[in-house]
Amino acid sequence: MRYLPIFLDLRGASGVVVGGGEAAFHKCKVLLEAGARVTVVSPTLVPEFAPLLAHESCRHVSRNYQRGDLHGCRIAVVATDDPTVQEAVVTEANERGVLVNAVDRPDLCAFVMPAILSRGDIVIAVGTSATSPGFAAALRDRIGRWLGPEYVAALGIARVLRERWQSGKIPMEERRRRSRLLLEEDFLAALRRGDVAAVQKSISSIEGEEVELPSLQGLSS
């Protein structure tokens, strides 16, 4: 395994994106969605940046990158074709201990960004060890076609049950077994059709006793 897949908590963290093209736009958007405060450094920006700059957590520095731009930041992305700028940003990032991604230059990256699929609190990251970002995106889109809202509903139920399991000191292996039952096709089908009675019956069967969960109130019979 060439890369360790992890999920970073970037809420409130400072990030820098060097570049103003479409690649920079997409990286900036992802960082903002993760809750980071992003500074975009570039003399010009593509029009797509306009709604991002309306966000209070995004600001634009209208000039070329300068050494020192990464001061105080936690994560950086350099999205420019200029190898001199790429190497300068990566050098500064490495000196400051900043996580850095250089678009289309995996040899310079401390991390690579996967193709991301988000459904509520479910986040799926698809990577190809930087060998083919296009393939990763295509695979993400295929997964997205079958990952329906019933999975988000199942996660909501799992979240409530987890609290029961923790308070009841249910062993981890048993928790995993019960979690797998929440992904059985019959259970997901009941969620898809909004069959509260069938869902409730399955949950009680999983728990071995009658259990009523407030999270089911959003389902329609």
Buried (B, 14 or more C-beta within 10 A) or exposed (E): EEBEEEEEEBEEBBBBBBBBBEBBBBBBBBBBEBEBBBBBBBEEBBEBBEEBEEEEBBEBBEEEBEEEBBEEBBBBBBBBEBEEBBBBBBEBBEEBEBBBBBBEBBEBBBBBBBBBBEBEEEEBBBBBEBEEBEEBBEBBEEEBEEBEEBBBBBBBBBEBBBEEBEEEEBEEEEBEEBBEBBEEEEBBEBBBEBBBEBBBBBBBEBBEEEBEBEBBEEBEE
